[in-house]
């Protein structure tokens, strides 16, 4: 099903209206905002690029300098884009019956038919929380259950090790803690709970590439602009290795001579052309 999405206009999510899903995907893409703009040399080096690391990366991953620089640009974009993906997962529940996305506190709250609640802390990856963060989250859930003993609290993980709905077991102050009302739940299992549909999350995954393709085709969203980093580096020095090192170490001892040589080379090149 997934590899036919470009030619298939059918909408395949049974529990979210098509216009709502398309608007949500559009808003998620807009959350990428600045990362879709071109990256020039100034922006590329705004946090000081480490040419020594890139030297190792190029050699060990068997990449060209152009490929290595492109990978670094992608890494910079990816750090920001994680926030947009978090927005996508959390706020999609706004369109599901009996779910709310609070402005603060828990990420999602689902009201069950009996009036009790499932309060959700959502994480993209199962291993993104360190021990302190995990303990703090667990204690917050314990405190909530003291005040509202009929509720449940879930740590919902998008990228869990496997599909699961288990009691969350954790060490707090060197003591083993486990409570059946505090659970670790993969996102597919949570969708099943709130929609009553076994393959609800699969429906989203199957529809998503079709919707993104449609929005791009209809020009409702922009895609990434062409970056100018490599062009600007080559203007400084056709040798990208030298260009990267001088970008970081231009004023360092021993590098001044390289800068002067480069000025002479560029001056000579300009006269010839």
Secondary structure as UniProt FT lines:
FT   HELIX           2..7
FT   HELIX           18..31
FT   HELIX           33..36
FT   HELIX           41..44
FT   TURN            45..47
FT   HELIX           51..60
FT   TURN            61..62
FT   HELIX           65..91
FT   HELIX           92..95
FT   TURN            97..98
FT   STRAND          99..100
FT   STRAND          108..111
FT   TURN            113..114
FT   STRAND          117..125
FT   TURN            126..127
FT   HELIX           131..147
FT   TURN            149..150
FT   STRAND          152..159
FT   STRAND          165..172
FT   TURN            173..174
FT   STRAND          175..186
FT   HELIX           187..195
FT   TURN            198..199
FT   HELIX           200..217
FT   TURN            218..219
FT   HELIX           229..236
FT   HELIX           240..249
FT   TURN            250..251
FT   TURN            253..255
FT   HELIX           256..272
//
